Amino acid sequence: MITDKYRDFSELSRHEIEGKDYKIECRDRGSQILILAIHGGKIERGTAEIAYRIAGQEYSFYTFLGIKTRGNKDLHIASLKFDEPRCRAAVAAAEIAVSIHGHNDDQNEFVMIGGLHGEIVPVLQTELENAGYAINPVRELRPLTGMLDGGIKPPFASFGNNHRLKSVVISNGIKSPESGWGGTSLENICNRCGGKKGVQFEISRKLRERFETQPAFAKVFADKVCTVLSRF
């Protein structure tokens, strides 16, 4: 696991300069839904652009953008630790927060959807899968690690016949659904909203690259997400 250079925004802001190393965009549209990309710009390329598309002119929006010539990964602060003041205020003011992240897989096109909002997440999974996007299951890292540390082979959960299961190989050779992207911690930025339950997207690099070169395909994705959000 890669360790972030900075523990939190307070530490980052002592070493990095706003306007030179990073910039922040925050738009309050009076919406109960906030779309955010805390690893935008050159940190996780394409995530801010996807968030822009989903937010449109309807939803409130926040992004933290890496704009350094090099070393933008230094600006990555984990979702559980991200505490930039404008972001905290925007998230707290929203009933639902939808956080867009980038998964580093550059070989496969897929989306992973997590977060504590048990009503929205399964609807998003179904709608996007029906639109042709591969939805990969997620499993929280802590329970999986605990089972492995105890020497017990983890059970394989059933995700339905329509889900494309992307497996990863862990140290003892057992394959399992991808772990650590569930977004179910109360400390996760997406769950610090007023309703205490948000949504977290992890979008593979390969798919983000396709969105960049095929805007129409990206628009379908954003439109599907917006259609689901409009029901809540």
Secondary structure, DSSP 8 states (H G I E B T S, - for coil): ----S-SSHHHHHTTS-BTTTEEEEEE--S-SEEEEEEEEETTSTTHHHHHHHHHTTTSEEEEEEE--SS-GGGG---TTT---HHHHHHHHH-SEEEEEEEE--SS---EEEESS-TTHHHHHHHHHHHTT--B--EE-HHHHHHHHHTT---------TT----EEE-TTS-EEEEES-----TTSGGGSSTTS--EEEEEEHHHHHHHHH-HHHHHHHHHHHHHHHTT-
